[in-house]
């Protein structure tokens, strides 16, 4: 059975290279969700989409969490961050 284009029981491809990277980004997602008062799952969906898009084009990956967080905030709030 399929739900939203994904077979039930199938895991989505993770944009993270390892568990440490995933843990780092999950903490960013949690903090951002609390800051903008949005459900963590909603923030995670937008964040991971932005992260995957930015990471694919990034030459320097040191600031991906910061840039991804900023773009996620802008998308969810519908305004540029300050």
N, C-alpha and C positions, 0 to 999 in steps of 0.2 A: 504494500500500500504506500502511496506517495502523499506527502503533505507539503504543499508549497514548493513542489519541484524537487524535494529531497526525500529519498526513500527513508522510511522510518527505520531507525537503528543505524543509519549511515552517519558517520561523523563528518562535519564540514572540514574542509582543508584549513588548517591553522596558518595564519600569516606569520607566526613566530618560529624562529629557528630552533629554540630549545625551551625547556621549562623555566629557566632563569629569566629569559627574555619575556616569556609569557607572564610570569609573576610580576615583573617590573611594570608591564603595561596594564595588568589587572589592577595594580595599586593606583595607577594613574586614572584608570576608568572609575574606580571606586571614589577617589577624591573628587573627580570632575562631577560625577553623579550627585554627590553630596553638595558640592558647591552650587550647581545649577538646579538642584532639587528636581531631578529627573530619575526615573527608575534605572537601576544599574544595567539591566538587560537592554533597554533602549539605547543607552549611551554606548554600551559595548558593541552593538550592531553597527552604529554609525562610526565609532572609533576604529573598529577593525577594517571597515571598508576604506576609510581615509588612510589608515596605516598601510594597508596593502598597496593602495594607489601611489602614495608618496614613496614607499620603500622601493617599488619597482623602478622609479626614476632617480632615486637618490644616489649621488656619488659619495657624499659624506653622510653617515648615518647617526652621528653623535646627537643630533638635535631632533630626531624623528618623534620622540615622545612629546616634546614641547610643541612642535609644529602640528602634530596630529591632534593634540589636545586643543590647541587654539582653533583649528578648523572644525573640530567636532563641536566645540562650544558655539561657534558661529552658525553652524548648520542647525543645531538644536534650538538656539535662541533666535535665530533669524536676524542676527545683527553682528557687526564686527566686534571682536573683543577689544578691551582697552588695555 
